[in-house]
């Protein structure tokens, strides 16, 4: 007997501008897929699908993503422990993934409350 824990999965799609050069799209898609895997490995426990049966990846504002990157660059220990796990290139891939992914529900983009440490 096989047991399967099923969550509502959906295909992640991306907002790639129409004027993005066709020759660079495959490279961008490869980077976005790397970012998705890194997000799953390092971030999703708190921020999204892949765990706890959540059906969506958290929608971040550009300001929130900039804040995460700034904290990463400063090696701020409040950056959820990822500062010692990822390189700057990997962090950039995660941020690109989050910037380009289409929200499942565009109206759901909202500012998340800041956690106090």
C-alpha positions, 0 to 999 in steps of 0.5 A: 500500500502506498500513501501519498501526502497530496497538497495542491500543487500548481505550476509556477509561471513567470512574468518575463517582459515581452521585449526580453531578448529571445536569445537570453530567455533560455538562460533566464529560465535556467537561472529562475529554475535554480532560484526556485530550487534554492528557494525550496531548499533554503527559504520555503520552510518559512516562506511558501510551498513545498512544506506544510501543505501551503499552496503558493510561494509567498509574494514579496514586494520589491522593497522586501526583496531589496531588504533581504538582499541588503541584510544578506550583503551585510551578513546580518545574522537576523537573515534567517540563517541563510547567510552562511548557506548561500553565495551571493550568486545563489542569493541573486538567483533566489531573488530573481526567481521571486521577482519574476514569478507570477503571483497565483493571485495578483491581489494577494501581493501584500506587505508581510509583517516584519518578524522581531528578533 
